């Protein structure tokens, strides 16, 4: 009787251990709570499943929550932006080139057990956009052109979210770099998604957008060229926990191949 009990106990322990190993072998792919990240989490999940991995997709998370989850080992892989890690997570305020920014974030996050793989050509940085017809009519192609128009007294209205007004890579330092100032009456604050609609409907002349957003070509907007290189590089790259990569070294080449297929 005692031997039977011992055997049952050992079987239960063995079963639990096996379940634990199975869970550990499942890759957790994370994503943030906006469209591009939802899409990337879905693409990555389907791609890795097609390569034979078991994947648990957990998208729709806030940026800080997702980063913490990865640092704590709850998420194995997600796509992060170079500028977000530099500025938000590592508090780097100096202006860096795309190459230097990537090298910096790769080194800083390696100390936290996170490995940055090859960045894609998709750069989801901030941009200021105008309706193409209006931009052409006013001869505005660059942010320097916009600054000149504002300084000449053109009453152009800007739609932007509240966060942009306070960011270290946001409105105030942008104006300082280009030497112009929107008056308070010229700034209309709203949720990020509403800036596109406000610009499309002519409620404003200029709107804060994200460079990879499909509404830019769909609504016939033109993103003004950042000719002084103010906005940081927000290239999208796969970031993997070092422990996960050590267990699954083939992930590096697989995710780098996927990253190489992405552009704006």
ZATOR-54682 format. One record per residue (C-alpha): residue in three letters; residue number from 1; z, x, y. Coordinates in Angstrom, 2 decimals, m for minus. Each point is the difference from the previous one (the first is absolute). Layout:
# ZATOR-54682
Ala,NUM,Z,X,Y
...
This chain:
# ZATOR-54682
Unk,1,0.00,0.00,0.00
Unk,2,0.95,2.79,2.33
Unk,3,m3.18,1.92,m0.85
Unk,4,m2.08,m3.13,0.76
Unk,5,1.76,m0.39,3.37
Unk,6,m0.59,3.67,0.83
Unk,7,m3.66,m0.28,m0.95
Unk,8,m0.41,m3.10,2.17
Unk,9,1.65,1.80,2.92
Unk,10,m2.26,3.01,m0.45
Unk,11,m3.06,m2.26,m0.16
Unk,12,1.04,m1.71,3.22
Unk,13,0.50,3.35,1.74
Unk,14,m3.39,1.19,m1.28
Unk,15,m1.69,m3.18,1.22
Unk,16,1.55,0.29,3.44
Unk,17,m1.01,3.65,0.19
Unk,18,m3.58,m0.87,m0.96
Unk,19,m0.09,m2.77,2.62
Unk,20,1.26,2.47,2.57
Unk,21,m2.74,2.47,m0.89
Unk,22,m2.63,m2.74,0.16
Unk,23,1.25,m1.02,3.44
Unk,24,0.00,3.62,1.14
Unk,25,m3.61,0.39,m1.17
Unk,26,m1.11,m2.93,2.15
Unk,27,m1.28,1.11,3.41
Unk,28,1.24,m1.97,3.00
Unk,29,m2.65,m0.29,2.72
Unk,30,1.33,m1.11,3.38
Unk,31,m1.60,m1.41,3.12
Unk,32,0.97,m1.12,3.49
Unk,33,m0.15,m3.52,1.38
Unk,34,m3.42,m0.06,1.68
Unk,35,m3.51,m0.52,m1.29
Unk,36,m1.24,3.58,m0.32
Unk,37,3.09,0.98,m1.98
Unk,38,m0.23,m3.08,m2.22
Unk,39,m3.60,0.91,m0.75
Unk,40,0.84,3.64,m0.75
Unk,41,2.85,m0.97,m2.31
Unk,42,m2.35,m2.35,m1.89
Unk,43,m2.79,2.59,m0.23
Unk,44,2.39,2.70,m1.21
Unk,45,1.61,m2.31,m2.57
Unk,46,m3.34,m1.08,m1.48
Unk,47,m1.36,3.55,0.07
Unk,48,2.98,1.51,m1.83
Unk,49,0.08,m2.86,m2.51
Unk,50,m3.67,0.69,m0.74
Unk,51,1.00,3.63,m0.65
Unk,52,2.57,m1.12,m2.57
Unk,53,3.22,m0.07,2.01
Unk,54,2.55,m2.79,m0.01
Unk,55,0.54,m0.99,3.60
Unk,56,2.49,m2.17,1.86
Unk,57,m1.30,m0.96,3.47
Unk,58,2.57,m0.62,2.73
Unk,59,m1.79,m0.67,3.26
Unk,60,1.06,m1.86,3.14
Unk,61,2.87,2.36,0.92
Unk,62,1.02,1.14,3.45
Unk,63,m0.97,3.59,0.86
Unk,64,3.55,1.41,0.08
Unk,65,1.07,m1.96,m3.08
Unk,66,m3.00,1.30,m1.96
Unk,67,0.64,3.60,1.02
Unk,68,3.67,m0.25,m1.01
Unk,69,m1.01,m1.55,m3.31
Unk,70,m2.27,2.94,m0.73
Unk,71,2.62,2.56,0.98
Unk,72,2.50,m1.80,m2.26
Unk,73,m2.36,m0.01,m2.98
Unk,74,m0.75,m3.75,0.02
Unk,75,m3.65,0.48,0.98
Unk,76,m2.22,2.71,m1.47
Unk,77,m3.15,m0.24,2.11
Unk,78,m1.15,m1.54,3.25
Unk,79,m2.49,0.77,2.75
Unk,80,1.56,1.31,3.19
Unk,81,m1.35,0.98,3.41
Unk,82,0.42,3.57,1.23
Unk,83,1.08,m1.12,3.46
Unk,84,2.57,m2.44,m1.36
Unk,85,1.74,2.65,m2.07
Unk,86,m0.12,2.55,2.80
Unk,87,1.21,m2.22,2.80
Unk,88,2.05,m2.75,m1.66
Unk,89,1.53,1.75,m3.00
Unk,90,0.13,3.65,1.10
Unk,91,0.40,m0.50,3.78
Unk,92,m2.71,2.52,0.93
Unk,93,m1.14,m0.63,3.57
Unk,94,m2.25,3.02,0.65
Unk,95,m3.71,m0.73,0.03
Unk,96,m1.70,1.50,m3.03
Unk,97,m3.57,0.18,m1.24
Unk,98,m0.93,m1.99,m3.10
Unk,99,0.16,3.14,m2.14
Unk,100,3.31,1.22,1.44
Unk,101,1.51,m3.48,m0.21
Unk,102,m0.86,m0.26,m3.68
Unk,103,1.37,3.48,m0.74
Unk,104,3.21,m0.82,1.87
Unk,105,0.65,m3.31,m1.73
Unk,106,m0.89,1.48,m3.40
Unk,107,2.65,2.70,0.47
Unk,108,2.68,m2.27,1.47
Unk,109,m0.35,m2.70,m2.66
Unk,110,m0.17,2.53,m2.85
Unk,111,3.63,0.79,0.77
Unk,112,0.74,m3.68,m0.70
Unk,113,m1.77,0.02,m3.36
Unk,114,m3.21,m1.62,1.26
Unk,115,m3.47,1.45,m0.55
Unk,116,m2.85,m0.74,2.40
Unk,117,m3.35,0.06,m1.77
Unk,118,m3.41,0.30,1.67
Unk,119,m0.31,m2.23,3.09
Unk,120,m2.90,m2.42,0.24
Unk,121,m2.51,m0.34,2.83
Unk,122,1.59,m3.35,0.92
Unk,123,1.91,0.59,3.22
Unk,124,1.94,m3.12,0.94
Unk,125,1.09,1.27,3.38
Unk,126,0.53,m2.04,3.15
Unk,127,m2.96,m0.73,2.25
Unk,128,m0.75,m2.03,3.10
Unk,129,m2.95,m2.32,m0.42
Unk,130,m2.18,m2.12,2.27
Unk,131,m2.68,m2.60,m0.60
Unk,132,m3.21,2.00,m0.37
Unk,133,m1.92,m1.92,2.69
Unk,134,2.76,0.42,2.60
Unk,135,0.51,3.69,m0.80
Unk,136,m3.73,0.65,0.38
Unk,137,m0.18,m2.03,3.23
Unk,138,2.81,2.11,1.51
Unk,139,m1.18,3.30,m1.46
Unk,140,3.22,0.54,m1.93
Unk,141,m0.39,2.05,m3.20
Unk,142,3.10,2.20,0.04
Unk,143,3.66,m0.26,0.96
Unk,144,m0.80,2.25,2.96
Unk,145,m2.56,m2.59,1.12
Unk,146,2.67,m2.70,m0.35
Unk,147,2.44,2.06,2.07
Unk,148,m2.64,0.41,2.70
Unk,149,m0.65,m3.76,0.05
Unk,150,3.71,m0.79,0.31
Unk,151,0.44,2.57,2.77
Unk,152,m3.00,m1.49,1.83
Unk,153,1.89,m3.29,0.17
Unk,154,m1.63,m1.94,m2.86
Unk,155,2.43,m2.73,m1.03
Unk,156,m0.30,0.46,m3.77
Unk,157,2.59,m1.73,m2.17
Unk,158,1.41,1.75,m3.08
Unk,159,1.28,m1.74,m3.14
Unk,160,2.44,2.08,m2.06
Unk,161,3.06,m0.47,m2.17
Unk,162,3.53,0.70,1.22
Unk,163,0.41,3.04,m2.26
Unk,164,m2.96,1.83,1.56
Unk,165,1.63,m0.14,3.41
Unk,166,3.01,2.00,m1.28
Unk,167,m1.56,2.42,m2.53
Unk,168,m0.15,3.78,0.65
Unk,169,m3.71,m0.31,m0.77
Unk,170,m0.23,m3.26,1.94
Unk,171,m0.94,m1.42,3.37
Unk,172,2.10,2.06,2.44
Unk,173,m0.97,3.47,m1.30
Unk,174,m3.60,m1.22,m0.42
Unk,175,m0.10,m0.91,3.69
Unk,176,1.56,3.34,0.95
Unk,177,m2.60,1.89,m2.05
Unk,178,m2.94,m1.85,1.53
Unk,179,1.46,m0.36,3.49
Unk,180,m0.01,m3.77,0.54
Unk,181,2.48,m2.88,m0.04
Unk,182,m0.31,m3.61,m1.03
Unk,183,2.08,m2.15,2.34
Unk,184,2.60,m2.18,m1.69
Unk,185,m2.11,m3.05,0.84
Unk,186,m2.96,1.56,m1.85
Unk,187,1.87,0.30,m3.34
Unk,188,0.18,m2.96,m2.36
Unk,189,2.37,0.62,m2.91
Unk,190,m0.55,m1.85,m3.27
Unk,191,0.05,0.49,m3.78
Unk,192,m2.45,2.63,m1.25
Unk,193,m2.26,m2.50,m1.74
Unk,194,m0.39,m2.12,3.13
Unk,195,m1.44,2.81,2.12
Unk,196,m3.37,m0.31,m1.77
Unk,197,m0.20,m3.75,0.63
Unk,198,1.05,0.38,3.63
Unk,199,m2.76,2.55,0.55
Unk,200,m2.59,m2.06,m1.86
Unk,201,0.78,m3.07,2.10
Unk,202,m0.14,1.94,3.27
Unk,203,3.68,m0.46,0.83
Unk,204,0.23,3.79,0.48
Unk,205,m2.50,2.78,0.61
Unk,206,1.62,2.72,m2.13
Unk,207,1.99,m0.28,m3.23
Unk,208,2.07,2.27,m2.18
Unk,209,m1.61,0.17,m3.46
Unk,210,0.21,2.05,m3.17
Unk,211,m3.07,2.15,m0.53
Unk,212,m0.73,m1.17,m3.57
Unk,213,0.33,m3.74,0.72
Unk,214,m3.03,m1.97,m1.14
Unk,215,0.22,m2.29,3.01
Unk,216,m1.31,2.77,2.27
Unk,217,m3.59,m0.25,m1.33
Unk,218,0.37,m3.65,m0.98
Unk,219,0.84,m1.06,3.57
Unk,220,m2.46,2.51,1.54
Unk,221,2.72,2.09,1.63
Unk,222,m0.37,3.65,0.89
Unk,223,2.95,2.38,m0.47
Unk,224,0.18,2.27,3.05
Unk,225,m0.33,3.68,m0.84
Unk,226,3.27,1.92,0.27
Unk,227,m1.75,2.88,1.77
Unk,228,3.22,1.92,0.76
Unk,229,1.28,m0.35,m3.56
Unk,230,3.20,m1.81,0.90
Unk,231,0.59,m2.13,m3.09
Unk,232,1.43,1.79,m3.06
Unk,233,m1.94,0.10,m3.24
Unk,234,0.91,m2.94,m2.22
Unk,235,m2.11,1.00,m2.98
Unk,236,0.89,m1.94,m3.14
Unk,237,1.11,2.11,m2.98
Unk,238,1.59,m0.58,m3.40
Unk,239,3.62,1.19,m0.16
Unk,240,1.63,0.47,m3.41
Unk,241,3.52,0.87,m1.06
Unk,242,0.11,3.60,m1.25
Unk,243,1.82,m1.10,m3.16
Unk,244,m2.67,m2.59,m0.72
Unk,245,m2.75,2.56,0.48
Unk,246,1.76,2.46,m2.30
Unk,247,0.02,m2.66,m2.76
Unk,248,m3.58,m1.09,0.73
Unk,249,m1.91,3.03,1.38
Unk,250,m3.34,m1.77,m0.45
Unk,251,0.95,m2.33,2.87
Unk,252,m0.89,2.71,2.51
Unk,253,m3.69,0.18,m0.87
Unk,254,m0.27,m3.76,m0.52
Unk,255,1.53,m0.92,3.36
Unk,256,m1.87,2.74,1.83
Unk,257,m3.24,m1.42,m1.38
Unk,258,0.94,m3.45,1.25
Unk,259,1.03,1.37,3.39
Unk,260,m3.36,1.72,0.33
Unk,261,m1.77,m3.37,m0.19
Unk,262,1.78,m1.46,3.04
Unk,263,m1.16,0.05,3.60
Unk,264,0.50,m2.22,3.04
